[in-house]
Amino acid sequence: MLVSSGSKVQLLVIVFAQFAGTSLWFAGNAILPELQSLLKTTGLTSWITSSVQIGFIAGTLLYALFAIPDRFRSTHVFLVSVVLAALVNLAWLVLPLQAGTLLASRFMTGFFLAGVYPVGMKIAADRFKTGLGQAMGFLVGALVLGTAFPYLIRGLGASVPFRTLLLSVSLLAISGGVLLTAVVPTKPILTRGHLFNVQALLSLGKPSAFRPAMLGYFGHMWELYTFWAFLPTLLSYYQQQHPAIYIMNSLWAFGAIAAGALGCVGGGYLALRIGSPRVARYLLLTSGLCIMLTPVMLAAPPFLFGLFLLVWGASAAGDSPQFSTLVASHTAVDNRGSILTLVTCFGFLLTVLSIQLMAWLVAHVGVSGWLFYSLLPGPILGLWAMSRNRHISRIG
């Protein structure tokens, strides 16, 4: 049994709020074909994702340096941030339809999501001292489902207007924040008077108990969001290689991304038995093998290719909660929010570099299975970092 029944209800609410808030993340990607048609451009694939990531990087950096997750009640930070993210997600609908306006909206959505994803992890870490790996598995699994959710809406109802989709996910996000604030009690504020938390930034460059997990997380992030962002590109290429086969790209993309939730939750249960470090290493190894098999699997029949994408999606996302668990568990309580937010910030900075590298390769080399080998340095870095410190404590 993980926690008491009351705490289980709180965990369910935190998980739902995380799912609802992060449904804003890939909302722009889900409606990308329609937007490119309206804007008469095909150059938005990388930037509509990168703009959210860059906004998230800016937001997490400022949230951490000003110690917002530690100086204010976490549930209040979550609510204010998710409401603002939902509003700016809709802002471009009332302005002239231009690429610049759209990307600015996506940037600001990412900025305020800095108070949703890492703050949600802090709320969970503050409440679940035992079984944290399992709790984080549910939490990050909710993030993965939230990321995939717009693809599900688009796949099940291709005729749904893009304005309706954006309004739906924005209302869902706000409802999650309101429910979280109403049900989950606030924790006492442990850090007072520290307006600028530069120590949290400096601590990332020093040897620490959480450094192996931090580097492993960075390797994981190099792979994950680029895989998600270019999954439709990979599916379109597969369709070109098999013209006699029709696949619904949106539903396939939803399935591959949503499989990450299974990886997160399953990894959380497994961590209770063998510990978070081993689970993280096993999943990194699996996703690295999937990258290496991509050229071969593009020639496979649909059933086998679909199964391959499910395994890749589950393993690519499944190690994230275990890295977050290890970082949170080796961080001082009064600094935990800022450290988690900063680690997340630099992880997402790597996603922008990886996404833009992939976009450059697509433009100059063309699409192929070999292209995804650009993601391979991520799992290699993560496995190297974790293997260098195998005595990292067994946490589950």
Secondary structure per residue as TSV (DSSP state, phi and psi in degrees):
chain	resnum	aa	ss	phi	psi
A	1	M	-	360.0	128.3
A	2	L	-	-73.2	-55.7
A	3	V	S	-150.3	178.4
A	4	S	-	-67.3	165.6
A	5	S	H	-62.6	-36.9
A	6	G	H	-64.3	-40.4
A	7	S	H	-68.8	-32.2
A	8	K	H	-62.3	-40.6
A	9	V	H	-62.2	-43.2
A	10	Q	H	-62.0	-41.2
A	11	L	H	-62.3	-42.8
A	12	L	H	-60.6	-39.9
A	13	V	H	-67.8	-43.1
A	14	I	H	-61.5	-42.0
A	15	V	H	-62.7	-45.2
A	16	F	H	-63.1	-43.4
A	17	A	H	-62.1	-38.6
A	18	Q	H	-65.6	-44.7
A	19	F	H	-58.8	-48.4
A	20	A	H	-64.2	-43.0
A	21	G	H	-66.8	-41.9
A	22	T	H	-80.9	-3.1
A	23	S	T	-64.8	-15.9
A	24	L	T	-74.0	-20.0
A	25	W	T	-62.6	-54.1
A	26	F	T	-104.7	19.9
A	27	A	H	-59.1	-38.5
A	28	G	H	-66.4	-37.3
A	29	N	H	-67.1	-36.1
A	30	A	H	-64.9	-30.0
A	31	I	T	-104.6	13.6
A	32	L	H	-56.8	-44.7
A	33	P	H	-57.5	-41.7
A	34	E	H	-67.5	-39.6
A	35	L	H	-66.1	-42.3
A	36	Q	H	-64.5	-32.8
A	37	S	H	-68.3	-42.9
A	38	L	H	-69.0	-36.7
A	39	L	H	-90.1	-5.8
A	40	K	T	55.5	51.1
A	41	T	-	-147.4	154.5
A	42	T	S	-120.6	13.1
A	43	G	-	-99.5	18.6
A	44	L	-	-95.1	-10.0
A	45	T	T	-54.6	-48.4
A	46	S	T	-80.4	-38.8
A	47	W	H	-75.6	-27.8
A	48	I	H	-70.2	-25.5
A	49	T	H	-85.1	-46.0
A	50	S	H	-63.4	-32.6
A	51	S	H	-64.2	-39.1
A	52	V	H	-65.6	-43.7
A	53	Q	H	-62.8	-44.1
A	54	I	H	-64.5	-41.4
A	55	G	H	-60.7	-41.8
A	56	F	H	-64.3	-39.5
A	57	I	H	-61.9	-48.2
A	58	A	H	-61.5	-42.5
A	59	G	H	-65.6	-47.4
A	60	T	H	-64.3	-35.1
A	61	L	H	-64.7	-45.8
A	62	L	H	-70.7	-41.5
A	63	Y	H	-58.0	-41.3
A	64	A	H	-74.4	-45.3
A	65	L	H	-66.5	-32.0
A	66	F	T	-93.8	9.2
A	67	A	T	54.2	33.5
A	68	I	H	-60.1	-43.0
A	69	P	H	-66.2	-18.8
A	70	D	H	-104.0	-22.0
A	71	R	H	-90.9	-18.2
A	72	F	S	-125.9	160.2
A	73	R	-	-62.6	129.0
A	74	S	H	-60.4	-41.4
A	75	T	H	-64.9	-34.8
A	76	H	H	-70.0	-40.2
A	77	V	H	-60.5	-43.5
A	78	F	H	-60.1	-48.9
A	79	L	H	-62.8	-50.0
A	80	V	H	-61.0	-42.8
A	81	S	H	-65.6	-43.2
A	82	V	H	-71.5	-33.3
A	83	V	H	-65.8	-45.6
A	84	L	H	-64.8	-39.5
A	85	A	H	-62.1	-41.8
A	86	A	H	-65.2	-39.1
A	87	L	H	-68.9	-44.9
A	88	V	H	-71.5	-23.1
A	89	N	H	-62.3	-28.3
A	90	L	H	-97.6	-11.9
A	91	A	H	-57.5	-38.3
A	92	W	G	-70.7	-14.1
A	93	L	G	-71.2	-22.8
A	94	V	G	-100.2	3.2
A	95	L	S	-112.9	164.8
A	96	P	-	-55.9	137.4
A	97	L	-	-74.4	101.5
A	98	Q	-	-137.7	152.6
A	99	A	H	-60.0	-40.9
A	100	G	H	-62.3	-43.2
A	101	T	H	-64.3	-42.8
A	102	L	H	-61.6	-47.2
A	103	L	H	-68.3	-33.7
A	104	A	H	-65.1	-39.6
A	105	S	H	-63.1	-43.2
A	106	R	H	-64.7	-38.4
A	107	F	H	-60.9	-48.4
A	108	M	H	-69.3	-31.8
A	109	T	H	-60.6	-47.3
A	110	G	H	-61.8	-38.4
A	111	F	H	-57.4	-49.0
A	112	F	H	-79.2	-18.4
A	113	L	H	-66.9	-12.9
A	114	A	T	-61.0	-23.8
A	115	G	T	-94.9	8.4
A	116	V	T	-111.3	-64.7
A	117	Y	H	-64.4	-60.8
A	118	P	H	-67.2	-32.2
A	119	V	H	-69.0	-35.7
A	120	G	H	-61.3	-39.4
A	121	M	H	-65.4	-39.3
A	122	K	H	-63.7	-42.7
A	123	I	H	-58.5	-43.4
A	124	A	H	-66.6	-44.0
A	125	A	H	-64.6	-32.5
A	126	D	H	-70.9	-24.7
A	127	R	H	-104.5	-21.3
A	128	F	-	-122.0	91.0
A	129	K	S	-75.9	-36.2
A	130	T	S	-106.0	147.2
A	131	G	S	67.5	29.1
A	132	L	H	-64.8	-36.5
A	133	G	H	-59.9	-38.1
A	134	Q	H	-69.7	-43.8
A	135	A	H	-61.4	-43.1
A	136	M	H	-64.4	-33.9
A	137	G	H	-59.9	-45.4
A	138	F	H	-63.7	-40.7
A	139	L	H	-67.3	-49.5
A	140	V	H	-71.3	-31.4
A	141	G	H	-58.7	-38.2
A	142	A	H	-64.9	-38.9
A	143	L	H	-61.0	-42.8
A	144	V	H	-63.6	-44.7
A	145	L	H	-63.7	-38.7
A	146	G	H	-63.0	-39.8
A	147	T	H	-62.5	-39.2
A	148	A	H	-80.5	-19.9
A	149	F	H	-56.2	-44.2
A	150	P	H	-59.5	-33.7
A	151	Y	H	-64.6	-36.0
A	152	L	H	-65.3	-44.9
A	153	I	H	-59.6	-45.7
A	154	R	H	-66.7	-38.2
A	155	G	H	-70.5	-37.6
A	156	L	H	-81.6	-23.7
A	157	G	-	-141.5	76.8
A	158	A	T	-59.7	-22.1
A	159	S	T	-85.8	-1.8
A	160	V	S	-65.0	122.7
A	161	P	-	-60.3	145.8
A	162	F	H	-63.8	-29.8
A	163	R	H	-64.7	-39.9
A	164	T	H	-65.0	-41.4
A	165	L	H	-62.5	-46.3
A	166	L	H	-64.6	-40.5
A	167	L	H	-64.7	-38.8
A	168	S	H	-63.4	-47.9
A	169	V	H	-70.3	-30.8
A	170	S	H	-66.8	-43.9
A	171	L	H	-65.5	-38.7
A	172	L	H	-61.7	-43.6
A	173	A	H	-61.7	-44.9
A	174	I	H	-64.0	-40.7
A	175	S	H	-62.1	-37.3
A	176	G	H	-64.2	-42.4
A	177	G	H	-65.3	-40.7
A	178	V	H	-64.2	-44.8
A	179	L	H	-63.3	-42.2
A	180	L	H	-58.8	-46.9
A	181	T	H	-65.4	-34.0
A	182	A	H	-76.6	-32.4
A	183	V	H	-102.0	-39.7
A	184	V	S	-89.3	118.9
A	185	P	-	-66.5	147.9
A	186	T	-	-77.3	149.5
A	187	K	-	-97.4	152.2
A	188	P	-	-59.4	146.7
A	189	I	-	-81.7	121.3
A	190	L	-	-92.5	-22.2
A	191	T	-	-114.5	118.1
A	192	R	-	-127.5	141.9
A	193	G	S	84.3	-5.0
A	194	H	-	-91.3	94.0
A	195	L	S	-73.1	-34.0
A	196	F	-	-131.6	114.1
A	197	N	-	-99.7	70.6
A	198	V	H	-73.3	-22.7
A	199	Q	H	-62.3	-35.0
A	200	A	H	-62.9	-38.6
A	201	L	H	-68.1	-43.7
A	202	L	H	-65.7	-31.5
A	203	S	H	-67.4	-22.2
A	204	L	T	-68.8	-25.8
A	205	G	T	-90.6	-3.0
A	206	K	S	-101.0	153.4
A	207	P	-	-57.5	135.4
A	208	S	-	-153.8	166.0
A	209	A	T	-66.9	-26.0
A	210	F	T	-96.2	0.6
A	211	R	H	-59.7	-45.2
A	212	P	H	-57.5	-42.6
A	213	A	H	-67.0	-37.4
A	214	M	H	-62.6	-46.3
A	215	L	H	-67.1	-37.1
A	216	G	H	-62.3	-40.4
A	217	Y	H	-63.2	-40.2
A	218	F	H	-61.9	-42.7
A	219	G	H	-63.3	-41.7
A	220	H	H	-58.8	-42.1
A	221	M	H	-71.0	-30.5
A	222	W	H	-57.2	-34.9
A	223	E	H	-86.9	-46.3
A	224	L	H	-62.0	-57.4
A	225	Y	H	-73.0	-27.5
A	226	T	H	-69.9	-39.7
A	227	F	H	-58.3	-47.2
A	228	W	H	-63.4	-46.2
A	229	A	H	-64.6	-36.5
A	230	F	T	-103.7	11.3
A	231	L	H	-60.9	-44.8
A	232	P	H	-59.3	-36.0
A	233	T	H	-64.0	-42.8
A	234	L	H	-64.0	-40.6
A	235	L	H	-67.4	-39.5
A	236	S	H	-64.0	-39.0
A	237	Y	H	-65.4	-40.5
A	238	Y	H	-62.4	-40.0
A	239	Q	H	-61.9	-39.7
A	240	Q	H	-64.6	-34.9
A	241	Q	H	-75.9	-18.0
A	242	H	-	-131.9	68.4
A	243	P	T	-62.4	-21.6
A	244	A	T	-78.8	-8.6
A	245	I	-	-108.4	131.2
A	246	Y	-	-105.1	127.5
A	247	I	-	-126.2	146.7
A	248	M	-	-90.0	102.2
A	249	N	H	-56.2	-41.1
A	250	S	H	-63.1	-42.6
A	251	L	H	-71.2	-38.1
A	252	W	H	-64.4	-41.9
A	253	A	H	-63.3	-42.3
A	254	F	H	-59.5	-46.1
A	255	G	H	-61.1	-44.4
A	256	A	H	-66.8	-40.5
A	257	I	H	-72.4	-45.3
A	258	A	H	-64.2	-25.8
A	259	A	H	-58.9	-25.1
A	260	G	H	-60.5	-30.7
A	261	A	H	-64.5	-40.0
A	262	L	H	-63.9	-39.8
A	263	G	H	-63.1	-39.9
A	264	C	H	-66.1	-49.2
A	265	V	H	-68.7	-46.1
A	266	G	H	-61.9	-40.4
A	267	G	H	-63.8	-34.4
A	268	G	H	-64.2	-43.6
A	269	Y	H	-65.2	-41.0
A	270	L	H	-65.7	-33.4
A	271	A	H	-63.0	-28.8
A	272	L	H	-63.4	-26.1
A	273	R	H	-95.9	-43.1
A	274	I	H	-118.1	-4.0
A	275	G	-	93.8	150.6
A	276	S	H	-63.3	-40.3
A	277	P	H	-58.4	-44.7
A	278	R	H	-68.0	-40.1
A	279	V	H	-60.5	-45.6
A	280	A	H	-60.2	-43.3
A	281	R	H	-65.3	-43.5
A	282	Y	H	-62.2	-41.5
A	283	L	H	-72.3	-36.2
A	284	L	H	-60.4	-43.8
A	285	L	H	-62.4	-41.7
A	286	T	H	-63.9	-45.9
A	287	S	H	-66.9	-34.2
A	288	G	H	-64.1	-40.1
A	289	L	H	-65.4	-36.2
A	290	C	H	-62.7	-41.2
A	291	I	H	-58.9	-44.9
A	292	M	H	-65.8	-29.2
A	293	L	H	-87.7	-4.8
A	294	T	H	-55.3	-48.8
A	295	P	H	-58.8	-37.3
A	296	V	H	-70.0	-42.9
A	297	M	H	-70.3	-20.3
A	298	L	T	-66.2	-17.4
A	299	A	T	-95.2	-0.3
A	300	A	S	-80.1	158.7
A	301	P	-	-66.3	161.9
A	302	P	H	-54.6	-44.1
A	303	F	H	-59.5	-46.1
A	304	L	H	-69.3	-39.4
A	305	F	H	-65.3	-41.6
A	306	G	H	-63.0	-41.2
A	307	L	H	-63.7	-40.0
A	308	F	H	-59.1	-44.8
A	309	L	H	-64.5	-36.0
A	310	L	H	-64.6	-43.2
A	311	V	H	-64.9	-43.6
A	312	W	H	-63.0	-46.5
A	313	G	H	-61.6	-40.9
A	314	A	H	-66.6	-42.0
A	315	S	H	-78.3	-34.5
A	316	A	H	-65.9	-33.8
A	317	A	H	-97.3	-25.0
A	318	G	H	-65.5	-23.1
A	319	D	T	-82.9	-16.0
A	320	S	H	-57.2	-49.4
A	321	P	H	-63.7	-29.0
A	322	Q	H	-73.1	-37.1
A	323	F	H	-64.7	-41.9
A	324	S	H	-62.9	-39.0
A	325	T	H	-60.5	-46.2
A	326	L	H	-65.6	-41.1
A	327	V	H	-64.7	-48.4
A	328	A	H	-62.4	-37.9
A	329	S	H	-73.1	-21.6
A	330	H	T	-107.3	19.2
A	331	T	S	-117.0	141.4
A	332	A	-	-59.6	142.5
A	333	V	G	-60.9	-41.0
A	334	D	G	-73.9	-8.3
A	335	N	G	-119.7	3.0
A	336	R	H	-61.9	-44.8
A	337	G	H	-60.7	-44.0
A	338	S	H	-68.7	-41.1
A	339	I	H	-64.2	-48.0
A	340	L	H	-58.8	-40.2
A	341	T	H	-67.9	-40.0
A	342	L	H	-69.0	-43.3
A	343	V	H	-59.8	-42.5
A	344	T	H	-61.9	-40.5
A	345	C	H	-57.8	-51.6
A	346	F	H	-70.8	-30.5
A	347	G	H	-61.9	-41.6
A	348	F	H	-74.6	-25.7
A	349	L	H	-60.8	-40.3
A	350	L	H	-64.0	-33.1
A	351	T	H	-64.3	-36.3
A	352	V	H	-64.7	-44.8
A	353	L	H	-61.9	-42.6
A	354	S	H	-66.4	-42.8
A	355	I	H	-63.9	-43.9
A	356	Q	H	-69.0	-34.1
A	357	L	H	-62.7	-44.9
A	358	M	H	-63.6	-41.1
A	359	A	H	-61.6	-40.5
A	360	W	H	-64.7	-42.2
A	361	L	H	-65.0	-40.6
A	362	V	H	-60.8	-42.3
A	363	A	H	-71.5	-34.7
A	364	H	H	-104.6	-21.2
A	365	V	T	-112.5	-32.7
A	366	G	-	99.0	166.2
A	367	V	-	-83.8	135.5
A	368	S	-	-162.8	168.3
A	369	G	G	-65.8	-32.3
A	370	W	G	-64.8	-23.8
A	371	L	G	-57.8	-33.8
A	372	F	G	-76.3	-3.6
A	373	Y	G	-65.9	-15.4
A	374	S	G	-65.4	-15.7
A	375	L	G	-85.8	-14.0
A	376	L	T	-62.8	-33.5
A	377	P	H	-57.2	-26.6
A	378	G	H	-62.4	-61.3
A	379	P	H	-58.8	-34.3
A	380	I	H	-63.8	-45.9
A	381	L	H	-60.6	-45.1
A	382	G	H	-62.6	-44.7
A	383	L	H	-65.9	-39.0
A	384	W	H	-62.1	-46.3
A	385	A	H	-63.1	-43.9
A	386	M	H	-70.6	-33.7
A	387	S	H	-73.4	-24.4
A	388	R	T	-71.7	-16.7
A	389	N	T	-138.4	65.3
A	390	R	T	-70.8	-11.5
A	391	H	T	-85.6	4.0
A	392	I	S	-54.0	136.2
A	393	S	-	-58.5	146.4
A	394	R	-	-79.1	107.9
A	395	I	-	-121.0	139.6
A	396	G	-	-142.8	360.0
